[in-house]
């Protein structure tokens, strides 16, 4: 078992889906500059994409890699 870090994943085709899903949790969303605003979600996706060479990306961390 290894501990692995992966910086980002290509996210372009899922960004609109993420924003639509966030609308379900209306009490968790507010206007910009709130961190869970539509603008903040898009801005962070653009930043992560810029850092990894894509239009949009989302950072994540894989804690345990169970592949052989």
C-alpha positions in Angstrom: 0.0 0.0 0.0 1.4 3.4 -1.0 0.3 6.9 -0.1 0.0 9.0 -3.2 -0.8 12.6 -4.0 -2.3 13.6 -7.3 -2.7 17.3 -7.9 -5.6 17.8 -10.3 -7.9 16.1 -12.7 -9.4 17.3 -16.0 -12.7 18.8 -15.0 -14.2 20.7 -18.0 -17.1 18.3 -18.8 -18.2 18.1 -15.2 -18.1 21.8 -14.1 -21.6 22.6 -15.2 -22.8 19.4 -13.6 -21.1 20.4 -10.3 -22.7 23.8 -10.3 -26.2 22.3 -11.0 -25.7 19.8 -8.2 -24.6 22.7 -5.8 -28.0 24.4 -6.5 -29.7 21.6 -4.7 -28.0 22.8 -1.5 -29.3 26.3 -1.8 -28.6 27.1 1.9 -24.9 26.4 1.3 -24.7 28.9 -1.6 -24.5 32.7 -1.4 -23.4 35.6 -3.6 -19.7 36.3 -4.3 -17.4 36.6 -2.5 -18.8 33.7 -0.5 -16.5 30.6 -1.0 -19.4 28.5 -2.3 -20.8 30.9 -4.8 -21.1 30.0 -8.5 -18.4 32.5 -9.3 -16.0 31.1 -6.7 -16.5 27.5 -7.9 -15.7 28.6 -11.5 -12.8 30.7 -10.4 -11.2 27.9 -8.4 -11.7 25.5 -11.4 -9.9 28.0 -13.6 -7.1 28.5 -11.1 -6.6 24.7 -10.8 -6.8 24.3 -14.5 -4.1 27.0 -15.0 -1.9 25.3 -12.5 -2.1 21.9 -14.3 -2.3 23.0 -18.0 -6.1 22.6 -18.6 -9.0 24.9 -19.0 -10.6 23.7 -15.8 -9.5 21.2 -13.2 -10.2 20.2 -9.6 -7.6 19.4 -7.0 -7.9 16.2 -5.0 -5.7 14.0 -2.9 -5.6 10.2 -3.2 -4.8 9.0 0.3 -4.4 5.3 -0.3 -3.6 3.6 -3.6 -4.7 0.0 -3.5 -3.7 -0.8 -7.1 -1.2 -3.7 -7.4 
